[in-house]
Amino acid sequence: MFKRLLHHMSVLAVISLCFTTVVRAESITIAAEDDWVPYARADGTGLANEMVKAAFKTVGIDVTYQVFPYIRVLSYLDSGEYVAGFNVPLDDENKDKYIFGKQSLYDVPSQYFVNKSAPLKATKREELVNGEKIGIVRGYGYGDAFNQMAEQGKVRSVISNSDSINLKKLASNRLDATIIFEKSAGVLLKELGLEDQIEVAFVHEILPIYLAFSKAHPKGQYYSDKFDEGMANLKASGEYQKIYDAY
């Protein structure tokens, strides 16, 4: 009888442990951008997707994604419908709207690309003062310097729905230049077969890109802190650099 009682108690202990483990497991659903190769793709894969999952995994949090156009990602952060979303630049336009942690996802160089047959006279950003037509993507952030240049009329923003469209416009001489982020340009120029026609003119700036958290969501700050912890773990282990270099 005593042995049977011990057996039952052992079984109950195992069941209790399993139940506790299930209860303690955390999960988070994040609004993922759909079209910024190789950082994020429409199928829910990309550098940001992999990096965010890996960071949260180190602190015991499982991640799932809902994929949206970038503008909708920001809208969901504004409303608090989703607790977090990427890829959000830290600039004057965004810095007070969302929660930005200590750890960026990555710092991304953006560059001016030109048609080789029609190079810019300017050799650096500060020399763009003649109303040059610069292709940008609707809703994307290009940093405070570009916003000021456009407001002052030094350049003219020509807005499209994707970097691919801007590269095609540039190839047909409908733009003077377009700003594209470094890793994206390498992928898109190859996909579009424009590597021999379009080249880098000069660097625009290096922009910190974040997984931003919603101020309207009750757990925004909590998950921001958890993500900072996870990113620190990822960098300390060397896994961060492995993931970044793979793209």
FILO-463230 format. One record per residue (C-alpha): residue number from 1; residue in three letters; x, y, z. Coordinates in steps of 0.1 Angstrom, whole numbers, plus 5000, padded with zeros to 4 digits. Layout:
N
<n->NUM&res->ALA&px->X&py->Y&pz->Z>;
...
This chain:
247
<n->1&res->MET&px->5000&py->5000&pz->5000>;
<n->2&res->PHE&px->5028&py->5024&pz->5009>;
<n->3&res->LYS&px->5047&py->5016&pz->4977>;
<n->4&res->ARG&px->5015&py->5022&pz->4957>;
<n->5&res->LEU&px->5010&py->5055&pz->4974>;
<n->6&res->LEU&px->5046&py->5066&pz->4967>;
<n->7&res->HIS&px->5040&py->5056&pz->4930>;
<n->8&res->HIS&px->5009&py->5077&pz->4928>;
<n->9&res->MET&px->5027&py->5107&pz->4944>;
<n->10&res->SER&px->5056&py->5104&pz->4919>;
<n->11&res->VAL&px->5032&py->5104&pz->4890>;
<n->12&res->LEU&px->5014&py->5134&pz->4904>;
<n->13&res->ALA&px->5047&py->5152&pz->4908>;
<n->14&res->VAL&px->5057&py->5146&pz->4872>;
<n->15&res->ILE&px->5023&py->5158&pz->4860>;
<n->16&res->SER&px->5025&py->5188&pz->4882>;
<n->17&res->LEU&px->5060&py->5196&pz->4868>;
<n->18&res->CYS&px->5048&py->5193&pz->4832>;
<n->19&res->PHE&px->5018&py->5215&pz->4839>;
<n->20&res->THR&px->5040&py->5241&pz->4856>;
<n->21&res->THR&px->5064&py->5241&pz->4826>;
<n->22&res->VAL&px->5035&py->5246&pz->4802>;
<n->23&res->VAL&px->5020&py->5274&pz->4823>;
<n->24&res->ARG&px->5054&py->5292&pz->4825>;
<n->25&res->ALA&px->5060&py->5291&pz->4787>;
<n->26&res->GLU&px->5056&py->5325&pz->4771>;
<n->27&res->SER&px->5048&py->5335&pz->4736>;
<n->28&res->ILE&px->5046&py->5368&pz->4717>;
<n->29&res->THR&px->5030&py->5377&pz->4684>;
<n->30&res->ILE&px->5049&py->5404&pz->4665>;
<n->31&res->ALA&px->5039&py->5425&pz->4635>;
<n->32&res->ALA&px->5066&py->5417&pz->4608>;
<n->33&res->GLU&px->5073&py->5439&pz->4578>;
<n->34&res->ASP&px->5067&py->5421&pz->4545>;
<n->35&res->ASP&px->5090&py->5437&pz->4519>;
<n->36&res->TRP&px->5126&py->5447&pz->4528>;
<n->37&res->VAL&px->5149&py->5420&pz->4514>;
<n->38&res->PRO&px->5169&py->5405&pz->4529>;
<n->39&res->TYR&px->5158&py->5419&pz->4563>;
<n->40&res->ALA&px->5122&py->5408&pz->4560>;
<n->41&res->ARG&px->5101&py->5390&pz->4533>;
<n->42&res->ALA&px->5064&py->5383&pz->4526>;
<n->43&res->ASP&px->5068&py->5347&pz->4536>;
<n->44&res->GLY&px->5078&py->5357&pz->4572>;
<n->45&res->THR&px->5115&py->5350&pz->4567>;
<n->46&res->GLY&px->5145&py->5373&pz->4567>;
<n->47&res->LEU&px->5173&py->5386&pz->4588>;
<n->48&res->ALA&px->5151&py->5405&pz->4613>;
<n->49&res->ASN&px->5127&py->5375&pz->4616>;
<n->50&res->GLU&px->5155&py->5351&pz->4624>;
<n->51&res->MET&px->5173&py->5376&pz->4648>;
<n->52&res->VAL&px->5142&py->5384&pz->4668>;
<n->53&res->LYS&px->5132&py->5348&pz->4673>;
<n->54&res->ALA&px->5167&py->5338&pz->4683>;
<n->55&res->ALA&px->5170&py->5367&pz->4708>;
<n->56&res->PHE&px->5136&py->5359&pz->4725>;
<n->57&res->LYS&px->5144&py->5322&pz->4726>;
<n->58&res->THR&px->5174&py->5329&pz->4749>;
<n->59&res->VAL&px->5149&py->5342&pz->4775>;
<n->60&res->GLY&px->5123&py->5315&pz->4771>;
<n->61&res->ILE&px->5099&py->5333&pz->4748>;
<n->62&res->ASP&px->5085&py->5318&pz->4716>;
<n->63&res->VAL&px->5078&py->5342&pz->4687>;
<n->64&res->THR&px->5052&py->5340&pz->4660>;
<n->65&res->TYR&px->5047&py->5366&pz->4632>;
<n->66&res->GLN&px->5018&py->5382&pz->4614>;
<n->67&res->VAL&px->5031&py->5398&pz->4582>;
<n->68&res->PHE&px->5020&py->5432&pz->4570>;
<n->69&res->PRO&px->5031&py->5461&pz->4548>;
<n->70&res->TYR&px->5054&py->5484&pz->4568>;
<n->71&res->ILE&px->5028&py->5512&pz->4571>;
<n->72&res->ARG&px->5004&py->5488&pz->4588>;
<n->73&res->VAL&px->5031&py->5476&pz->4611>;
<n->74&res->LEU&px->5034&py->5511&pz->4624>;
<n->75&res->SER&px->4997&py->5516&pz->4626>;
<n->76&res->TYR&px->4993&py->5485&pz->4648>;
<n->77&res->LEU&px->5021&py->5498&pz->4670>;
<n->78&res->ASP&px->5003&py->5531&pz->4673>;
<n->79&res->SER&px->4970&py->5514&pz->4683>;
<n->80&res->GLY&px->4986&py->5487&pz->4706>;
<n->81&res->GLU&px->4970&py->5459&pz->4686>;
<n->82&res->TYR&px->5005&py->5443&pz->4684>;
<n->83&res->VAL&px->5031&py->5447&pz->4711>;
<n->84&res->ALA&px->5061&py->5450&pz->4687>;
<n->85&res->GLY&px->5070&py->5454&pz->4651>;
<n->86&res->PHE&px->5101&py->5458&pz->4628>;
<n->87&res->ASN&px->5121&py->5473&pz->4611>;
<n->88&res->VAL&px->5117&py->5508&pz->4627>;
<n->89&res->PRO&px->5144&py->5534&pz->4624>;
<n->90&res->LEU&px->5153&py->5555&pz->4655>;
<n->91&res->ASP&px->5149&py->5591&pz->4643>;
<n->92&res->ASP&px->5131&py->5623&pz->4653>;
<n->93&res->GLU&px->5098&py->5611&pz->4637>;
<n->94&res->ASN&px->5097&py->5579&pz->4657>;
<n->95&res->LYS&px->5117&py->5583&pz->4689>;
<n->96&res->ASP&px->5088&py->5596&pz->4710>;
<n->97&res->LYS&px->5061&py->5574&pz->4694>;
<n->98&res->TYR&px->5074&py->5540&pz->4703>;
<n->99&res->ILE&px->5095&py->5522&pz->4730>;
<n->100&res->PHE&px->5131&py->5517&pz->4718>;
<n->101&res->GLY&px->5153&py->5495&pz->4739>;
<n->102&res->LYS&px->5190&py->5496&pz->4745>;
<n->103&res->GLN&px->5197&py->5471&pz->4717>;
<n->104&res->SER&px->5191&py->5478&pz->4680>;
<n->105&res->LEU&px->5185&py->5450&pz->4656>;
<n->106&res->TYR&px->5214&py->5463&pz->4635>;
<n->107&res->ASP&px->5229&py->5495&pz->4622>;
<n->108&res->VAL&px->5223&py->5497&pz->4584>;
<n->109&res->PRO&px->5243&py->5518&pz->4559>;
<n->110&res->SER&px->5220&py->5535&pz->4534>;
<n->111&res->GLN&px->5236&py->5546&pz->4500>;
<n->112&res->TYR&px->5227&py->5568&pz->4470>;
<n->113&res->PHE&px->5225&py->5547&pz->4439>;
<n->114&res->VAL&px->5228&py->5562&pz->4404>;
<n->115&res->ASN&px->5225&py->5552&pz->4368>;
<n->116&res->LYS&px->5261&py->5549&pz->4354>;
<n->117&res->SER&px->5250&py->5568&pz->4323>;
<n->118&res->ALA&px->5239&py->5598&pz->4343>;
<n->119&res->PRO&px->5261&py->5602&pz->4375>;
<n->120&res->LEU&px->5254&py->5629&pz->4400>;
<n->121&res->LYS&px->5275&py->5660&pz->4401>;
<n->122&res->ALA&px->5275&py->5657&pz->4439>;
<n->123&res->THR&px->5301&py->5635&pz->4455>;
<n->124&res->LYS&px->5286&py->5636&pz->4490>;
<n->125&res->ARG&px->5252&py->5641&pz->4506>;
<n->126&res->GLU&px->5259&py->5677&pz->4516>;
<n->127&res->GLU&px->5264&py->5686&pz->4479>;
<n->128&res->LEU&px->5228&py->5676&pz->4470>;
<n->129&res->VAL&px->5213&py->5711&pz->4468>;
<n->130&res->ASN&px->5198&py->5714&pz->4433>;
<n->131&res->GLY&px->5165&py->5697&pz->4437>;
<n->132&res->GLU&px->5177&py->5663&pz->4426>;
<n->133&res->LYS&px->5149&py->5637&pz->4422>;
<n->134&res->ILE&px->5155&py->5611&pz->4449>;
<n->135&res->GLY&px->5135&py->5578&pz->4449>;
<n->136&res->ILE&px->5123&py->5567&pz->4483>;
<n->137&res->VAL&px->5098&py->5541&pz->4495>;
<n->138&res->ARG&px->5064&py->5551&pz->4510>;
<n->139&res->GLY&px->5065&py->5549&pz->4548>;
<n->140&res->TYR&px->5102&py->5541&pz->4550>;
<n->141&res->GLY&px->5125&py->5561&pz->4573>;
<n->142&res->TYR&px->5156&py->5577&pz->4558>;
<n->143&res->GLY&px->5169&py->5596&pz->4588>;
<n->144&res->ASP&px->5166&py->5632&pz->4600>;
<n->145&res->ALA&px->5192&py->5645&pz->4575>;
<n->146&res->PHE&px->5172&py->5635&pz->4545>;
<n->147&res->ASN&px->5139&py->5648&pz->4560>;
<n->148&res->GLN&px->5155&py->5682&pz->4565>;
<n->149&res->MET&px->5170&py->5682&pz->4529>;
<n->150&res->ALA&px->5135&py->5675&pz->4515>;
<n->151&res->GLU&px->5118&py->5701&pz->4537>;
<n->152&res->GLN&px->5144&py->5727&pz->4526>;
<n->153&res->GLY&px->5139&py->5719&pz->4489>;
<n->154&res->LYS&px->5175&py->5708&pz->4484>;
<n->155&res->VAL&px->5161&py->5675&pz->4470>;
<n->156&res->ARG&px->5128&py->5663&pz->4457>;
<n->157&res->SER&px->5113&py->5631&pz->4472>;
<n->158&res->VAL&px->5098&py->5608&pz->4445>;
<n->159&res->ILE&px->5078&py->5582&pz->4464>;
<n->160&res->SER&px->5072&py->5546&pz->4452>;
<n->161&res->ASN&px->5059&py->5514&pz->4468>;
<n->162&res->SER&px->5092&py->5495&pz->4467>;
<n->163&res->ASP&px->5129&py->5497&pz->4462>;
<n->164&res->SER&px->5125&py->5475&pz->4431>;
<n->165&res->ILE&px->5103&py->5501&pz->4415>;
<n->166&res->ASN&px->5128&py->5529&pz->4423>;
<n->167&res->LEU&px->5156&py->5509&pz->4407>;
<n->168&res->LYS&px->5136&py->5504&pz->4375>;
<n->169&res->LYS&px->5129&py->5541&pz->4374>;
<n->170&res->LEU&px->5165&py->5549&pz->4379>;
<n->171&res->ALA&px->5175&py->5525&pz->4351>;
<n->172&res->SER&px->5151&py->5544&pz->4328>;
<n->173&res->ASN&px->5165&py->5578&pz->4339>;
<n->174&res->ARG&px->5133&py->5589&pz->4356>;
<n->175&res->LEU&px->5152&py->5595&pz->4388>;
<n->176&res->ASP&px->5185&py->5612&pz->4396>;
<n->177&res->ALA&px->5192&py->5588&pz->4424>;
<n->178&res->THR&px->5176&py->5564&pz->4449>;
<n->179&res->ILE&px->5185&py->5556&pz->4485>;
<n->180&res->ILE&px->5187&py->5519&pz->4493>;
<n->181&res->PHE&px->5201&py->5501&pz->4522>;
<n->182&res->GLU&px->5232&py->5481&pz->4517>;
<n->183&res->LYS&px->5221&py->5445&pz->4520>;
<n->184&res->SER&px->5189&py->5452&pz->4501>;
<n->185&res->ALA&px->5207&py->5467&pz->4471>;
<n->186&res->GLY&px->5230&py->5437&pz->4466>;
<n->187&res->VAL&px->5200&py->5413&pz->4464>;
<n->188&res->LEU&px->5177&py->5435&pz->4443>;
<n->189&res->LEU&px->5203&py->5446&pz->4417>;
<n->190&res->LYS&px->5211&py->5409&pz->4411>;
<n->191&res->GLU&px->5174&py->5399&pz->4409>;
<n->192&res->LEU&px->5166&py->5427&pz->4384>;
<n->193&res->GLY&px->5197&py->5422&pz->4363>;
<n->194&res->LEU&px->5208&py->5458&pz->4368>;
<n->195&res->GLU&px->5243&py->5452&pz->4383>;
<n->196&res->ASP&px->5260&py->5466&pz->4352>;
<n->197&res->GLN&px->5237&py->5496&pz->4349>;
<n->198&res->ILE&px->5235&py->5510&pz->4384>;
<n->199&res->GLU&px->5262&py->5518&pz->4409>;
<n->200&res->VAL&px->5268&py->5533&pz->4443>;
<n->201&res->ALA&px->5275&py->5571&pz->4443>;
<n->202&res->PHE&px->5281&py->5576&pz->4481>;
<n->203&res->VAL&px->5269&py->5568&pz->4515>;
<n->204&res->HIS&px->5239&py->5586&pz->4529>;
<n->205&res->GLU&px->5242&py->5576&pz->4565>;
<n->206&res->ILE&px->5242&py->5547&pz->4589>;
<n->207&res->LEU&px->5208&py->5542&pz->4605>;
<n->208&res->PRO&px->5200&py->5522&pz->4636>;
<n->209&res->ILE&px->5170&py->5499&pz->4630>;
<n->210&res->TYR&px->5149&py->5485&pz->4658>;
<n->211&res->LEU&px->5123&py->5461&pz->4669>;
<n->212&res->ALA&px->5100&py->5488&pz->4683>;
<n->213&res->PHE&px->5075&py->5483&pz->4710>;
<n->214&res->SER&px->5041&py->5498&pz->4714>;
<n->215&res->LYS&px->5035&py->5524&pz->4741>;
<n->216&res->ALA&px->4998&py->5517&pz->4738>;
<n->217&res->HIS&px->5003&py->5480&pz->4747>;
<n->218&res->PRO&px->5003&py->5471&pz->4784>;
<n->219&res->LYS&px->5033&py->5448&pz->4781>;
<n->220&res->GLY&px->5053&py->5470&pz->4757>;
<n->221&res->GLN&px->5080&py->5479&pz->4782>;
<n->222&res->TYR&px->5081&py->5444&pz->4796>;
<n->223&res->TYR&px->5089&py->5428&pz->4763>;
<n->224&res->SER&px->5113&py->5456&pz->4753>;
<n->225&res->ASP&px->5133&py->5447&pz->4784>;
<n->226&res->LYS&px->5132&py->5410&pz->4776>;
<n->227&res->PHE&px->5143&py->5416&pz->4741>;
<n->228&res->ASP&px->5173&py->5437&pz->4753>;
<n->229&res->GLU&px->5182&py->5408&pz->4776>;
<n->230&res->GLY&px->5179&py->5383&pz->4747>;
<n->231&res->MET&px->5200&py->5404&pz->4723>;
<n->232&res->ALA&px->5227&py->5407&pz->4749>;
<n->233&res->ASN&px->5227&py->5369&pz->4753>;
<n->234&res->LEU&px->5228&py->5365&pz->4715>;
<n->235&res->LYS&px->5258&py->5388&pz->4711>;
<n->236&res->ALA&px->5277&py->5373&pz->4740>;
<n->237&res->SER&px->5273&py->5338&pz->4725>;
<n->238&res->GLY&px->5285&py->5349&pz->4690>;
<n->239&res->GLU&px->5252&py->5338&pz->4675>;
<n->240&res->TYR&px->5242&py->5374&pz->4666>;
<n->241&res->GLN&px->5272&py->5378&pz->4642>;
<n->242&res->LYS&px->5266&py->5344&pz->4626>;
<n->243&res->ILE&px->5230&py->5352&pz->4618>;
<n->244&res->TYR&px->5239&py->5387&pz->4605>;
<n->245&res->ASP&px->5267&py->5374&pz->4583>;
<n->246&res->ALA&px->5244&py->5347&pz->4568>;
<n->247&res->TYR&px->5225&py->5374&pz->4550>;
